[in-house]
Amino acid sequence: MQTGRPFVMTVAGYDPSGGAGVLADIKTMEQLRTSGLAVCTAMTMQTESECLGLEWQPMESITRTAELLLRKYPVQAVKIGVVKDAAMLGGILEVIIRSNTEIKIIWDPVLKSTSEFTFFDLDTLAQLDKVMGKLSLVTPNLIEYQLLNDNHLLQGNICSVLMKGGHRTDRPGTDVLLQHGMEIPLQPSGESRLYTPKHGSGCVLSSAIASWLARGEDTEAACRKAKLYVEHYLKSNPSLVGYHS
């Protein structure tokens, strides 16, 4: 086993285009000098511009794979991406926390794709109140933030929240970190016109945050450094899938 880099695990879907999900996460983790491990929650049929379908992996397969990796490797941070419903998220969290209560856990709540394909069973949103407090950080976009907030799932500072600013019209590109009762704006480092939209940018951001947390940064520093990584990714080329370099 290598010991030179901290271990980070992604629990997310497989996107054959390579722009999102576990493939994007592993690319990001490699660039940020962490050792990435992956557990697949769903096999999707998609390109960078449309999602046509998905096949959920059996819950037993997900948890057994996660247990195997967590038992073998000293994982310091976990990024969770697309999950079917609150029960799947809760089951994954139970396995992680049973392995090590000190692991940092980031959930990127992929509720709908940009092309309006629904991933998460919204009828189970209310059940998330039982699991939100087990997370270290949640990274919703503006639409997801409003949906979670409308269901009273982000109140009481039960975990840190990074509201992504990609969908904002008032302050484009400005993220807001909510923690310890404070709102910390994370402004873009350059002109927004230099950035082009990218499929899977939320996956890249959350896995970058997990990587920086595993490397010893606190939440605010990890979010700031991850934002810089994503900005570089958004400027890498004009297509919907960026370069990791």
Summary of the structure (lengths in Angstrom):
residues: 245
radius of gyration: 16.5
end to end distance: 25.6
largest distance: 48.1
contacts: 821
relative contact order: 0.16
helix: 38%
strand: 22%
